Amino acid sequence: MGILDNELRKLKEKILILGCLVEEGIRKSVKALIDRDIDLAKQVISRDNLINGLEVEINEECIRLIALRQPMAKDLRFITTAMKICTDLERMGDFAVNIAERAIELAQEPFLKPFVNIPKMAEITESMVEDAINAFVKEDVDLCYEVIKRDDQVDELLENNHNELFGLMVKNPDIIPLALKRMFIAKYLERISDHATNIAEMVIYMVEGKMIRHTFVTEEIHKLCLEDFMSRQK
């Protein structure tokens, strides 16, 4: 194994550690919410600095490898993908902290109603994060597409959650502050699933050299943009 191969292996291991920390944060923040466990929520918040520090460390290593090793082709795609994945994971960690913060607030408020949609959202979202990281480690494109498909399920549950809470707020305006916090939590989970989808899309790019994001930009749109630009020059 060459020097670069060994360094890339160590980089992959660090990203796997970062992914495990983020998965743990998401899982514990939701558990703290459902169990009204303030201590567990505070634990999630306190570990955020560890996630942030590891993200910085990984990004610095990626920059070092690009500068010193001048990687080509797939190795370069691996490193640039690693940098993007780190950013997505760090943002997931932030959303886990947001959930933990709302969990602390809700634990000190009257109990509104049992959670229905949020636990389902959390289960799917956590599986998406785990599979996205595994797809990166194993370079598994099929698993990437499975992750991407699940994003629609999370979106549907988000809408269900919002509709349910809107109905409750209309009947009883006094519960609006509590209901809004629950809506925020559902949105945080939806954003985490979006970041998991981003990782899956980047892994496809890393493995196949094919970018599937923003494929809605067609020749028709390019033509309209050009026509608009030309009209502005007149």
Secondary structure, 3 states (H helix, E strand, C coil): CCHHHHHHHHHHHHHHHHHHHHHHHHHHHHHHHHHCCHHHHHHHHHCHHHHHHHHHHHHHHHHHHHHHHCCCHHHHHHHHHHHHHHHHHHHHHHHHHHHHHHHHHHHCCCCCCCCCHHHHHHHHHHHHHHHHHHHHHHCCHHHHHHHHHHHHHHHHHHHHHHHHHHHHHHHCHHHHHHHHHHHHHHHHHHHHHHHHHHHHHHHHHHHHCCCCCCCCCCHHHHHHHHHHHHHHHC
